[in-house]
């Protein structure tokens, strides 16, 4: 990737002629602001961050807009993967695809960013779109000779080495001289949710239901029902924190109905910090996962402000750095924020893999800043290459592609503190998270409303536990 950009007045003349040929409003209405958070000549991933501005007088449908970031591949056969880390317009509406181009020595590929929906009002901007792409083999990328790369651009500013197309017409930027490439691809539509399959409480190819009617964390039925109360040390969370079995309990929440309760406590020190986790065996893959979870915005006692993480997730363990068989799908609620974000905030994250040292995360996520305190029905559908997250019957996020899981996973609930995120206070405080029930239907996409009906049917029949899902 040592090619130089050598073009002069001819290209400028050609571009000027092209712009003059465009309608005046189209030529001036959109402009692109750019910065990068990865400024090195080489990097684990390329990180172009965009802010699209509508300087015109009319709204622009975002599904008519394409943004092209030009670069040179590390080798002709090298493949790349795109991810949206965060976007004001929501990563669920942002798409990315790669194209090969010819006719120029300045670049041989581009990343084309598009939108599935949304409208950009006159005078408005999209705000932050924190995008990234990386090699499919997770090796270091050379970006020093990439046409659109601006290593000095660490704050947002207009950048004409990234092209913007509206309705197939170039409206902003200067593509590499001589480039011949395909027309901007049509914007994809958001994939519709799959229709629910018929069936009663028994579900598809097997079902797991648990109403958490256990006596205590030492109840032998917990193990008999294929759950584990975690007690081993290690991450996630505060290094040195403990995971005592006593932090898992089953209190009555309404009438005679019990719930799984996770407890996390801290006095601001590692030795005074305890966390909780409750997990099922690793036998879950495609199908529908659901749980009714109570999140909290404040501790039960003591001062508020710790970076606490309240979760429901599935996971395949990481065998080694960048293990391609690793997978994870998370609901993570951070009432006090964390990971550089202000709370309260809900994350749904779908993982392909990761590396611990130096840190490299290969995932995609959707986030929403809002309070989710109280009871919520969480549904995860894994089917047909798509991972869909629902909260209270409303689609929250849809991920897929390279992030779709490939291997059986376990089901987990945990409550933990982010390392370095404890409040500077020695006063003890206690946080809790509760789970009313858990449901899974193997190889079946179940609509959120139908899950509620199935859970009610189990309860009406007096069924507190059922597991017909075999080990793989």
N, C-alpha and C positions, 0 to 999 in steps of 0.2 A: 504494500500500500504506500508506495513512494511516488505516486504520480503527482505531477504539479498541475495547477490550473493556469494555463497559458492561453489567454484569449484577450483581445483588445477591442479596438474601436468598432470592428465589424459586428461583434456580438451586441455591443451597446446599441448600434444603429438598428440591428434587426429587432432587438427587444423594444426599442422606442417605436418602431413601426408597428409592432404587434399591439402595444398599449394604445397607440393612437387609433387603431382600428376597432377598439372595444368601445362600447357605450360608456359615456363619461362616468355615470354613477357606478357601473360595474367595475371600472378601472380603479376607483378610489374608495369604494365603500368598505372594503375589508383590508385590514393590515395585521401583520403577525408580529407579536413580541416574543422574544426568545431569551432563555438563559440556560445554563447547564450546571448541574451539581457534580459533574465528573469532568474535571478540567485537564487530567493528565493525558500525555501522548498515548498511553495505553490505559485500559481500565477493565474492570470485571464486566461492566455493562455501559453502554452509551445511554446518557440521560438527557435527552432533549425535553425541556419544559416549555410549554407554549401558553400564550395568552392571546386569543383571537379577539380583535377589536372591530366593531362595526361603526365606522365613521360616517355612514350614510344616513339617509333620512327615512328609510323603511326597514322593517324587520327582515332578517335573513333566515330562512329555514335551514337549520344546521345539516339536515340530511342531503342538502345540495352542495355541501362544502367538502373539499378534500385538501389536506395539507401534506406536502411532500418534503421529506428530509432526505437529501442525497448523500450517498457514501460509497466507498469502495470496499468490496468484500475482501476478507483476508485471503481467500482462495476462490477460484471459480465455482467449486462445489460446496462451499461453506453455506450452511443453513443458519437462520436466525429466528429468534422468538421475541414476540412483543408482549409488553405488559403495561398496564396503567396502574401506577402506585396510588394516585389520588387525583381527583378532579372535582372542582366546584360543581360542574355539570353532571357529576356522577360517572364513575368508571364504567358503570353498566351501559352507558350510552355511547362509549368511545370504542372504536374499532381500530385495528392496525393490521396491515398486510404488506408483504414485501414484493417488489417487482424488479425484474432485470431490465436494464436499458443498454443501449449501444449508441455509437456515433460521437462519443466524447471520451477524452482521456481523463476527465475530471471525476467521473463516477461511473459505476456499473450497476448500482442498485439504488433503490429508494424505499424508505418506509412511507407508506401512504396511510395517514390517519383520517378517519371519517367518523360520522355520527349516525346513530340509528334514529334519533328523535331530537326534539328541542327547537327553540327559535331564539335567535340573537336579536334583541331589540335595538332600534336605532340609538346610537350613543352608548351602547353597553358593551361589555366584554365577557368572555367566558370565564375569566378568572383563571387561577392556576390549573394547568393540566400537567401533572408530574408523570411523564412517560419515560419508558426505558426499553431497550432491547439488548439482547445478549446472544452469544453463540450457542447453538443447540448442544455443543459438547462442553459448554461452560468454561472454555479456555479464555485467556485474556484477549481482549479485542484491541487492535491497533486502530486509533481514530485520528491520529495527528494529520493525516492527509485526506480526511473526509471533507467533501466540498461544503457541507452545511454546518460543520463543527466550528464553534467559536469559543476557543479556550479562555478568552478574556471576558466572555459574557457571563459574569456571575450575578448580575442583576438584570431585570427585564429591560429590554429595549428593542426598538424596531430592528428586524433582521431580514434582509432581502435575499439571503442565500437559502432560505426555505420558501418554497412556492405554495401559493394558495390558489385553488381552483374553485369557481362557483358555477355550477351547472355545466361543467366541462370546459369552461373558459378561464384562462389564466387572469387573475385579478390582482395578484400581489407576488412580488419576488422575481428573482432572476435565475431560471434553471441553468444548469451547465450549458455552455455553448455547444451547439451541434447535437444536443441530445435528441434521440428519437426513441419514443416510448409509447406504450399504449395509452389510450384515453383513460381518464380517471374512471376507476371501476364504480359500478353503481353501489350506493349505500345499502347495506343489508338491513332488513327489518329485524326487530327484536323477535326472537323465537317465541312462538306461542307456548303456553303451558300445556303439558300433555293432558289428555282427557283421563279422568279417573277410570280405573278398571273396575268392573263389577265385583262384588264379593262382600261377604259379611265380615264379622270379626276375625274369621280365620285368615283372611288376606290372600296373598298370591301363593308363592312356593314355600311358605312358612311364615310364622309370625312370632314376635316376642312382645309380650305385654307385661308390665310390672306396675303395681299400684303402691309399692313400697310399704307394705304392711308388716314391717319387721320390728322386732322388740328392741334391738340395739345393734351397735356395730359388731357385736360378737355373736349375733344370732346365727346358728349353723345353717339356716335356710339361705343366707346370703351366698355362701359358697355353693350350696346345692343348686342355687338358681344362676350360677355362673358369673356372679359379681365378685369383685375384689375391693376391699377397703385398703387403700394404699397406706403403707407405713415406712417404705424405704426412702432414704434421703436422695437428694439430687434436684435437678431443675424440673419445671421452671420456677422462677421466683427468686426470693432473697437467698443468696448463698449461705448455707449453714442453717437455714430454717428447717424445722421438723415437720413431719406429716403424721401426727398421732391418730390412732384409730378413734380416740375419744372425740375428735373433731367431726366425726360423722355420726349423726343420730337420726331418729325417726319420730318426731313429735306429732301430736294431733294438731291439725290446722283448722278443721271444721267438723263439728259433730264427732263422728268416730273415724273420720278420714285422716290418715297419716300422710306425711310427706318425707322425702329424703331431705335432710338438712346438712349443709356444709358450713363449717365454721373456720374463720381465719382470724388470728389475733396477733397483736404486736405491741411492744413497748418501745419500738424504734431501734432495737438491737437485733442482730441475727439470732442470738441465743434466746431472745424473748419473742421470737416470731414463729408461729405455727400456721400451717396451711392444710388443705383437705382435698382429697380426690377419691372418687368412686367410679370404678370402671368395669366394663363387661369384657368377655373373652373376644379374641380376634376371629370373628366369623362373619362379619357383615360386609356386604359389597353393594350391589345395585338394589334399588328399592326405595322405600320411603321411611325416613326416620322422623320421629316427632316426640316432643316433650313439652309439658306445661311447666314453666319456670317462673319463679318469683325473683326478680332483680331488686336490689336496694340501692338508693342513692346516698345513703349515710350509714355510719356504723350503728349497731344496736346500743353501744355505749362508748364513751370516750370521744376525744376530738376527731373531727372529720378532716379529710385531705389526703390520705394515703392513695397511691396509685394501685387500686385493687382491680383484679380481673375476674369477672364472673362469667362462666363458660358452659357451653354444651358443644361437644365436638366429636369427630371421628378421626382415627389416626392409624397409619401403618408405621411401625418404628423405622428410624433411620439406621441402616446397617453400617454405613460409612458415608463420608462426605459426598454430597451430590448423588446419593443413591437414587437411581431412576425408579425404583419400586416404592420409594417413600410416597405417602400421600397424607393429606389432612384437610378436613373441612371444618371451619370454626364459626360458631356464634360466640363473640367476645364482647361483653359490655364493660366499659370503663367509666364509671360514674364520675370519677375525679380526673379523667383524662390519663394520658401517658403516651409514650413513644412519640413525643413531640407534638401531640394534639391536645387541645383543651376538651374537657368533658362537660357534660356527659356525652358519650359517643358510643355508637354501636358499630362493630366491625363484623363483616362476614368475609372470610379469607379462604381461598382454595389454593392448596400448595401442590407444586410438582416435586420440589426437593429443596435442600439448603446445604450450606457449608458453615461450620462454626467459626473457623479461623483461617483466613480473615473472613468475616461475616459476608455471606452472599445468600440472599433470599430469592428463590424462584417461585413466585406466587402471584396471584391477582386478588384484589379485594375491592369491596364496596363498603362505604362508611356513611353514617348519617349522624349528625350532631343533634341529639334530642334526648330527653329523659325517657327511659324505659322502666322506671320504678313500678313495681307491682307485678301482677301475674300476666304472662304472655304465652300464647301457643306458638311454639317454634317448630317449623317443618323443613326438612331437608329432603329433596327428591334427587336421586342419583340414577339417571337413566338416559340411554341413547346418546351419550356424549355430552350431556348437559347436567350441570349441578345447579339446582334452583333452591333458593332460600326464601322462606315465607315467614312473616311475623304477623300473627293474628289474621291469617287468611289473605294477606296482601303480599304480592311478590316484592321482595326486598332486593334481590340480586340474582343474576344468572351468569354463571361462568362455564367454561368448557375448554375445548381444544386440548392443548398440552397439559392442562391442569386437571383433566379428568382422571380419577383414580384408576389404578390397574390391578390392585391386589386387595385381599380381604383386610378389614380394619376392625379395630375395637371401638366401642362407644364409651365416652368419658364425660364426666362432670367434674370440674375442679374449681377451686377458689384460692387465689394466690396473689401475692404482692409483687409488683415489678421491682427488680433489683435497682437500687438507687432512687426509688420513688417513695420512700417512707417519709411521713411527716416528721419534722424536727421536734418531736415531743417525746418525753419519757412516760407520759400518762398512758396507761394501757387502753386499748380500744379493741372492739370485737365486731366483726362483720359476719353476716350470714347470707346464704343463698338457699332457696328451697326448690324442690322438684316434686310436683304432684304425682306425675306418672310418666312412663316412657313407653313408646310404641314403635314397632318396626314391622314392615311387611316386605318380604323378600321378593325381588323381581316384579314389583307392582308399583305403579305410580298412583298414589291415593291423594285425592283432593283434600285440602285442609278441613273442609266442613265434614267430609266423610270420616276423617280420623276421629273427630269429636263424637260422631254417631257410634263408631265402633267402640271407643272407650266407654261410652255410656252403656252400650250393650253388655260389655264385660262386667261393669259394675252392677247393672241390673240383675245379672245372672249370679252375682256373688263371686265372680272370678277375680282373684287378686294377683294371679301370676299365670303366665302361659309361655312356653318356649318350644316351638316346633321347627326352629331353624337349625339344620345340622351343621356340624363343623365341616369346613371345606376339605 
